[in-house]
């Protein structure tokens, strides 16, 4: 078995069981435990898992392939709803707003203002499809190769995105630490760097599971964010770590 095949099998076991043990993997693949540990270290560097004592666990909210839109997009959990509802309160009339294609972006749709006119730029087929029902919103869909998730982040999309100046960008990432926003895929990182770089104001909307993690590809420095909105479950020490970079963080409260 080639190393890439073995690592794919490790990812499969990780998704099925929620954890893997280095000793069990060494027995399964008839390899030394040091070789398995080396595999796990490489996979951690690639943002595919998180090493633990004796094995590895999944990185929160990260999968090797995104699920289909029917499963990825829904009502959202209480934390996503709290973040989304607070985030849309920053939208004002006549702004150009970037809304991406994550599940939290999708939750924002039900809270978008309907009494003011504004423009939305998105790289998500799913988001654009639902925005067609908003008479007060003019929508631009960034073009390119459509992925299984319904999102568009290839080189053509990056070139397309360079045309726009964005007043307000709702940024997301696979992870955030004092080193910045990061994600598992360089293509996604390059696309979002372009969007964020063309934005006058950037509000990051990130749940508690994203904090204190570094993934494979850097997206954007923390200190360049204007605001971060997170939820009540984000640990205080992780908030303090980010605030030390000079970034304001607001906690979105869950409504009773």
C-alpha positions as CSV (number, residue, x, y, z in Angstrom):
1,X,0.0,0.0,0.0
2,X,1.4,3.4,-1.0
3,X,1.6,6.1,1.7
4,X,-1.2,8.2,0.3
5,X,-3.5,5.2,0.2
6,X,-2.6,4.4,3.8
7,X,-3.4,8.0,4.9
8,X,-6.7,8.0,3.1
9,X,-7.5,4.8,5.0
10,X,-6.5,6.5,8.2
11,X,-8.8,9.4,7.4
12,X,-11.7,7.0,6.7
13,X,-11.2,5.3,10.1
14,X,-10.9,8.7,11.8
15,X,-14.3,9.7,10.4
16,X,-15.9,6.4,11.3
17,X,-14.6,6.1,14.8
18,X,-13.9,9.7,15.9
19,X,-10.3,8.8,16.9
20,X,-7.4,6.5,15.9
21,X,-4.7,4.9,18.0
22,X,-1.2,4.7,16.6
23,X,-0.7,1.2,18.1
24,X,-3.8,-0.1,16.4
25,X,-2.8,1.4,13.1
26,X,0.6,0.0,13.3
27,X,-0.8,-3.5,13.8
28,X,-3.3,-3.0,11.0
29,X,-0.8,-1.9,8.4
30,X,2.0,-4.1,9.8
31,X,4.3,-1.1,10.2
32,X,6.4,0.3,13.0
33,X,4.6,2.6,15.4
34,X,7.3,5.3,14.5
35,X,6.2,5.1,10.9
36,X,2.6,5.6,11.8
37,X,3.4,8.5,14.1
38,X,5.3,10.1,11.1
39,X,2.1,9.6,9.0
40,X,0.0,11.3,11.6
41,X,2.5,14.2,11.9
42,X,2.4,14.8,8.2
43,X,-1.4,14.7,8.2
44,X,-1.5,17.2,11.0
45,X,0.7,19.5,9.1
46,X,-1.7,19.2,6.2
47,X,-4.6,20.2,8.4
48,X,-6.3,16.8,8.1
49,X,-6.3,15.8,11.8
50,X,-5.0,16.8,15.3
51,X,-2.4,14.7,17.0
52,X,-3.1,13.4,20.5
53,X,-1.1,11.3,23.0
54,X,-1.2,7.9,21.4
55,X,-3.1,8.7,18.2
56,X,-5.2,11.5,16.6
57,X,-8.7,13.0,16.6
58,X,-10.5,15.0,13.8
59,X,-10.1,18.7,13.5
60,X,-13.5,20.2,14.4
61,X,-15.7,21.0,11.4
62,X,-13.1,19.6,8.9
63,X,-13.8,16.8,6.4
64,X,-11.7,15.5,3.5
65,X,-14.7,16.3,1.3
66,X,-17.6,18.6,2.0
67,X,-21.0,17.1,2.2
68,X,-23.7,17.9,-0.4
69,X,-25.6,21.1,0.0
70,X,-28.7,19.2,1.2
71,X,-26.7,18.2,4.3
72,X,-24.4,21.2,4.6
73,X,-27.1,23.8,4.6
74,X,-29.9,23.8,7.2
75,X,-31.4,25.7,10.1
76,X,-28.1,25.8,11.9
77,X,-27.3,25.2,15.5
78,X,-28.0,27.7,18.3
79,X,-24.4,29.1,18.1
80,X,-24.6,29.7,14.3
81,X,-28.0,31.4,14.7
82,X,-26.7,33.7,17.4
83,X,-23.6,34.6,15.3
84,X,-25.6,35.1,12.1
85,X,-28.3,37.3,13.7
86,X,-25.7,39.6,15.3
87,X,-23.6,39.7,12.1
88,X,-26.4,41.0,9.8
89,X,-27.0,43.9,12.1
90,X,-23.8,45.5,10.7
91,X,-25.3,45.7,7.1
92,X,-26.3,49.2,6.1
93,X,-28.1,50.6,3.1
94,X,-26.3,50.6,-0.3
95,X,-23.4,48.5,0.9
96,X,-21.7,45.9,-1.2
97,X,-21.5,42.8,1.0
98,X,-19.6,39.5,0.6
99,X,-21.4,36.4,1.8
100,X,-19.6,33.1,1.3
101,X,-20.8,29.6,1.1
102,X,-20.4,28.1,4.6
103,X,-23.2,26.8,6.8
104,X,-23.1,29.9,9.0
105,X,-23.4,32.2,5.9
106,X,-26.4,30.1,4.9
107,X,-28.0,30.7,8.3
108,X,-27.5,34.5,7.8
109,X,-30.1,34.4,5.0
110,X,-33.1,34.3,7.3
111,X,-31.9,37.3,9.2
112,X,-30.9,39.6,6.2
113,X,-32.6,43.0,6.3
114,X,-35.5,43.4,3.9
115,X,-36.1,47.1,4.4
116,X,-32.9,48.5,2.9
117,X,-31.3,48.0,-0.6
118,X,-27.8,46.5,-0.8
119,X,-25.7,44.3,-3.0
120,X,-24.4,40.8,-2.2
121,X,-21.4,39.2,-3.9
122,X,-21.1,35.5,-3.3
123,X,-19.1,32.5,-4.6
124,X,-21.9,30.1,-3.5
125,X,-24.5,28.8,-6.0
126,X,-26.6,27.8,-3.0
127,X,-26.5,31.3,-1.5
128,X,-27.2,33.0,-4.9
129,X,-30.1,30.7,-5.5
130,X,-31.9,31.7,-2.3
131,X,-31.0,35.4,-2.7
132,X,-33.0,35.6,-5.9
133,X,-36.2,35.9,-3.7
134,X,-35.0,39.1,-2.0
135,X,-36.3,42.1,-4.0
136,X,-34.1,44.6,-2.1
137,X,-30.8,42.7,-2.8
138,X,-28.9,42.8,-6.1
139,X,-26.8,39.6,-6.3
140,X,-23.6,38.9,-8.2
141,X,-22.3,35.3,-8.4
142,X,-18.6,34.8,-8.8
143,X,-18.0,32.4,-11.7
144,X,-15.7,29.4,-12.1
145,X,-15.7,25.7,-11.5
146,X,-18.6,24.6,-9.2
147,X,-17.5,22.2,-6.5
148,X,-19.6,19.5,-4.9
149,X,-20.4,21.9,-2.1
150,X,-21.8,24.4,-4.5
151,X,-18.9,26.8,-3.8
152,X,-16.6,28.3,-6.5
153,X,-12.9,29.0,-5.4
154,X,-10.7,28.1,-8.4
155,X,-8.3,30.4,-10.3
156,X,-11.0,31.8,-12.5
157,X,-13.1,32.7,-9.4
158,X,-10.0,34.4,-7.9
159,X,-9.5,36.5,-11.1
160,X,-13.2,37.3,-11.2
161,X,-13.1,38.5,-7.5
162,X,-10.4,41.0,-8.2
163,X,-12.9,43.2,-10.0
164,X,-14.9,44.0,-6.9
165,X,-14.5,46.5,-4.1
166,X,-16.4,45.2,-1.1
167,X,-17.7,47.4,1.7
168,X,-18.4,44.7,4.2
169,X,-17.0,41.1,4.1
170,X,-18.2,38.3,6.3
171,X,-15.1,36.2,6.6
172,X,-14.9,32.6,7.7
173,X,-12.1,30.0,8.0
174,X,-11.5,26.5,9.0
175,X,-9.5,27.7,12.0
176,X,-8.2,30.8,13.8
177,X,-5.2,31.3,16.0
178,X,-2.8,34.2,16.9
179,X,-1.1,33.4,13.6
180,X,-4.3,34.2,11.6
181,X,-7.1,32.5,9.7
182,X,-6.3,29.2,8.0
183,X,-7.9,26.5,6.0
184,X,-7.1,23.0,4.7
185,X,-7.0,23.9,0.9
186,X,-4.6,26.3,-0.7
187,X,-7.0,27.1,-3.5
188,X,-9.6,28.2,-1.0
189,X,-7.0,30.2,0.8
190,X,-5.9,32.1,-2.3
191,X,-9.5,32.9,-3.3
192,X,-10.4,34.3,0.1
193,X,-7.1,36.3,0.4
194,X,-8.2,38.1,-2.7
195,X,-11.7,38.8,-1.4
196,X,-10.5,39.9,2.0
197,X,-7.8,42.1,0.4
198,X,-10.4,44.0,-1.6
199,X,-12.7,44.6,1.4
200,X,-13.0,47.8,3.4
201,X,-14.3,46.2,6.5
202,X,-13.9,42.5,7.5
203,X,-16.0,40.8,10.1
204,X,-15.0,37.2,10.9
205,X,-17.9,34.9,12.0
206,X,-16.3,32.0,13.8
207,X,-17.8,29.4,16.2
208,X,-15.9,28.2,19.3
209,X,-14.6,25.0,17.6
210,X,-12.5,27.1,15.2
211,X,-10.4,28.8,17.9
212,X,-6.8,27.8,18.8
213,X,-6.2,25.7,15.7
214,X,-3.8,26.1,12.8
215,X,-4.6,24.4,9.5
216,X,-2.5,23.7,6.5
217,X,-2.9,26.9,4.4
218,X,-2.8,30.5,5.8
219,X,-5.6,32.7,4.7
220,X,-5.4,36.1,6.4
221,X,-3.6,37.8,9.4
222,X,-5.7,38.3,12.6
223,X,-4.6,41.9,13.0
224,X,-6.2,42.9,9.7
225,X,-9.6,41.8,10.8
226,X,-11.9,44.6,12.0
227,X,-14.1,42.5,14.2
228,X,-14.7,38.8,15.2
229,X,-18.0,37.5,16.2
230,X,-18.0,34.2,18.1
231,X,-20.3,32.3,20.5
232,X,-20.5,31.8,24.3
233,X,-18.6,28.5,24.2
234,X,-15.3,30.0,23.0
235,X,-12.8,29.7,25.8
236,X,-11.7,32.9,27.5
237,X,-8.0,32.1,27.1
238,X,-8.5,31.7,23.4
239,X,-10.3,35.0,23.2
240,X,-7.6,36.7,25.1
241,X,-5.0,35.2,22.7
242,X,-6.7,36.8,19.7
243,X,-7.5,40.1,21.5
244,X,-3.8,40.5,22.2
245,X,-3.3,41.0,18.5
246,X,-5.5,44.2,18.8
247,X,-8.7,42.7,17.4
248,X,-12.1,43.3,18.9
249,X,-14.2,40.2,19.7
250,X,-17.9,40.2,20.4
251,X,-19.8,37.3,21.9
252,X,-23.1,36.5,20.3
253,X,-25.5,35.6,23.1
254,X,-28.0,32.7,22.6
255,X,-31.6,33.9,23.0
256,X,-33.8,32.1,25.5
